Amino acid sequence: KQKFREGQHAAAIAECEARCREEPANQEIKRLCAMMHAAVQNYGRALELLRQIRNPDSENAEVLFNIGVCERELKNLENAAQCFKIYTEKFPDDPDGWATLAECRFQLREFDEALTLTDRAIKLASSSLPAWTVRGNCQKAMGRFEDALASYKRAHQIQPTVESLLNEGLTFLEIDKPTEAIDCFTQAITLAPDLAALRISRGDAFRSLGKLQEAVADYRAALTLRSNDGETLKKASLCLLELNQ
């Protein structure tokens, strides 16, 4: 654990794996090893270990939840949704279970079902940031832009996050309000200055207002972060052509 906390991830995981081989019945070391793998986004191995220690007859909330997370990150969305369905049946008072199940349903494009699930999460915890975020995503996907903005605003009130600000800004662009979108993207950039998507989105908003120099500046900043982005290079070039540069 100490090695992992100090950033020696590979060494810590190697030691954990060795312990797993030496003590195959030790569920705690397998759980720890799974968490380490998940932390470095090796979700396949984490899922394998978690399945080894899961006992369906006596579900452990942490193990079951993390199995669902691994399935979701591996894009096994149906498996993830089924896992979180079991989780919400076993642990119905946990709002995170309902919110994460809602996210799976959203990714499966089952928007009505996902909205119903966010209601369950919000009823249990009105300050559930994941629930309000998924709620906004569903409403945006359904073309209910004003409702989506209200949900993202609520999420932002709970805790300002890059995701909620980005989504709010993109929704403002959908309803042709680029000035409001720029404000959202600017706030998000202060939180994550190295995220190219934010610079690109703000550049698009500037371009829609005819502020081409500002757009080029954002596109160039994005290209320093993501140099092989041909689409952004094209946008910057078109702006420069319009500026006779």
C-alpha positions in Angstrom: 0.0 0.0 0.0 2.8 2.4 0.9 4.6 1.8 -2.4 1.4 2.4 -4.3 0.7 5.6 -2.5 4.3 6.7 -3.3 3.6 6.2 -7.0 5.5 2.9 -7.3 2.4 1.3 -9.0 4.1 -1.4 -11.0 6.2 -2.6 -8.0 3.2 -2.6 -5.7 1.0 -4.5 -8.1 3.7 -7.0 -8.7 4.1 -7.7 -5.0 0.3 -8.0 -4.6 0.1 -10.4 -7.5 2.9 -12.5 -5.9 0.9 -12.6 -2.7 -2.2 -13.7 -4.6 -0.3 -16.6 -6.0 1.2 -17.5 -2.6 -2.2 -17.2 -0.7 -4.9 -18.0 -3.2 -7.5 -18.1 -0.4 -6.7 -14.7 0.9 -9.6 -12.6 -0.3 -8.4 -9.3 1.2 -5.1 -9.4 -0.8 -7.1 -10.1 -4.0 -9.4 -7.2 -3.2 -6.5 -4.9 -2.7 -4.8 -6.1 -5.9 -8.1 -5.5 -7.8 -8.3 -1.9 -6.4 -4.7 -1.2 -7.5 -5.4 -2.5 -11.0 -8.5 -0.5 -11.3 -6.7 2.6 -10.1 -4.3 2.3 -13.0 -7.2 1.6 -15.4 -6.4 -2.1 -15.8 -10.0 -3.0 -15.5 -9.8 -6.4 -17.1 -7.5 -7.8 -14.4 -9.4 -6.0 -11.7 -12.6 -7.5 -12.8 -11.1 -11.0 -12.9 -9.9 -10.7 -9.3 -13.2 -9.2 -8.1 -15.2 -12.0 -9.7 -13.0 -14.5 -7.8 -13.9 -13.0 -4.4 -17.6 -12.3 -5.1 -20.1 -14.4 -3.2 -23.6 -14.0 -4.7 -25.1 -15.6 -1.6 -23.7 -13.0 0.7 -23.0 -9.9 -1.4 -20.3 -7.4 -0.4 -21.4 -3.9 -1.4 -17.9 -2.7 -2.3 -17.1 -5.8 -4.4 -20.3 -5.8 -6.3 -20.2 -2.1 -7.0 -16.7 -2.2 -8.3 -17.5 -5.2 -10.5 -20.1 -3.0 -12.1 -17.7 -0.1 -12.5 -15.1 -2.4 -14.2 -17.8 -3.7 -16.6 -18.8 -0.2 -17.4 -15.3 1.0 -18.0 -14.7 -2.0 -20.3 -17.9 -0.9 -22.2 -19.7 -4.1 -21.2 -22.7 -1.9 -20.6 -25.4 -4.6 -20.4 -23.3 -6.5 -17.9 -22.7 -3.3 -15.9 -26.4 -2.5 -15.9 -27.3 -6.0 -14.7 -24.7 -5.8 -12.0 -26.0 -2.4 -10.7 -29.6 -3.7 -10.9 -28.6 -6.4 -8.5 -26.7 -3.8 -6.4 -29.8 -1.6 -6.1 -31.9 -4.6 -5.1 -29.4 -5.6 -2.4 -28.5 -2.1 -1.3 -31.5 0.1 -2.2 -30.6 2.9 0.2 -27.4 3.8 -1.6 -28.0 6.7 -4.0 -24.7 6.0 -5.8 -26.1 2.6 -7.0 -29.2 4.2 -8.6 -27.1 7.0 -10.1 -24.6 4.6 -11.6 -27.4 2.3 -12.9 -28.9 5.5 -14.5 -25.6 6.3 -16.2 -25.4 2.8 -17.7 -29.0 3.2 -19.0 -28.1 6.6 -20.4 -25.1 5.1 -22.3 -27.4 2.4 -23.6 -29.7 5.2 -24.8 -32.5 4.2 -22.6 -33.2 7.8 -21.6 -36.7 7.5 -20.0 -35.5 4.6 -17.8 -32.4 6.5 -16.9 -34.4 9.6 -15.8 -36.6 7.5 -13.6 -33.5 6.0 -11.9 -32.1 9.5 -11.3 -35.3 10.3 -9.5 -34.7 7.4 -7.1 -31.1 8.6 -6.5 -32.2 12.2 -5.9 -35.0 11.2 -3.6 -32.4 9.4 -1.4 -29.8 12.2 -1.7 -30.9 15.6 -3.2 -27.2 16.5 -3.4 -26.2 13.5 -5.6 -23.8 15.1 -8.1 -23.7 12.0 -10.4 -27.5 11.8 -10.5 -28.0 15.4 -11.5 -25.2 15.1 -14.1 -26.8 12.0 -15.7 -30.2 13.7 -15.5 -28.9 16.6 -17.5 -27.2 14.3 -20.0 -30.5 12.5 -20.6 -32.5 15.7 -21.0 -29.9 17.1 -23.4 -30.0 13.9 -25.5 -33.8 14.1 -25.6 -33.7 17.7 -26.8 -35.0 19.1 -23.5 -32.3 21.7 -23.4 -33.8 24.1 -20.8 -34.4 21.2 -18.4 -30.8 20.0 -19.1 -29.5 23.4 -18.2 -31.4 23.4 -14.9 -29.9 20.0 -14.1 -26.4 21.0 -14.9 -26.8 24.2 -12.9 -27.9 22.2 -9.9 -24.9 19.9 -10.3 -22.7 23.0 -10.5 -24.2 24.3 -7.3 -23.4 21.0 -5.5 -19.8 21.0 -6.7 -18.3 22.8 -9.7 -16.8 20.2 -12.0 -15.3 20.2 -15.5 -17.9 17.8 -16.7 -21.0 19.8 -15.6 -19.5 23.1 -16.9 -18.6 21.5 -20.2 -22.0 20.0 -20.6 -23.7 23.2 -19.6 -21.6 25.1 -22.2 -22.4 22.6 -25.0 -26.1 22.9 -24.2 -25.9 26.7 -24.5 -24.4 26.2 -27.9 -27.3 23.9 -28.8 -29.8 26.8 -28.1 -27.6 29.4 -29.9 -26.3 31.1 -26.8 -22.5 31.2 -27.4 -21.8 34.0 -24.9 -23.2 32.0 -22.1 -21.3 28.9 -23.4 -18.0 30.8 -23.4 -18.6 31.7 -19.7 -19.0 28.0 -18.9 -16.0 26.9 -20.9 -13.9 29.6 -19.3 -14.8 28.5 -15.8 -14.0 24.9 -16.8 -10.6 25.9 -18.2 -9.7 27.4 -14.8 -10.3 23.9 -13.3 -8.6 21.9 -16.1 -6.3 24.1 -18.2 -4.7 21.1 -19.9 -7.9 19.6 -21.3 -8.0 20.2 -25.0 -11.7 19.6 -25.4 -12.4 22.7 -23.4 -10.2 24.9 -25.6 -11.8 23.5 -28.7 -15.4 24.0 -27.4 -14.6 27.6 -26.4 -12.9 28.2 -29.8 -16.1 27.0 -31.5 -18.2 29.4 -29.5 -15.8 32.3 -30.3 -16.0 31.4 -34.0 -19.8 31.4 -34.0 -19.6 35.0 -32.7 -17.1 36.0 -35.4 -14.3 36.4 -32.8 -11.8 34.7 -35.0 -8.6 35.8 -33.3 -9.9 34.5 -30.0 -11.0 31.2 -31.7 -7.6 30.8 -33.2 -5.9 31.3 -29.9 -8.0 28.5 -28.3 -7.5 26.2 -31.3 -3.7 26.8 -31.1 -3.8 26.1 -27.3 -5.6 22.9 -28.0 -3.1 21.8 -30.6 -0.2 22.2 -28.1 -2.1 19.7 -26.0 -3.2 17.4 -28.8 -0.9 18.0 -31.8 -2.3 15.3 -34.0 -5.8 16.7 -34.0 -6.5 17.3 -37.7 -10.0 18.6 -37.3 -8.9 21.4 -34.9 -5.9 22.2 -37.2 -8.5 22.6 -40.0 -10.7 24.9 -37.9 -7.7 27.1 -37.0 -6.6 27.3 -40.6 -10.1 28.3 -41.8 -10.2 31.1 -39.2 -6.8 32.3 -40.3 -7.9 32.3 -44.0 -10.9 34.4 -43.0 -8.6 36.8 -41.3 -6.4 37.0 -44.4 -3.5 35.5 -42.4 
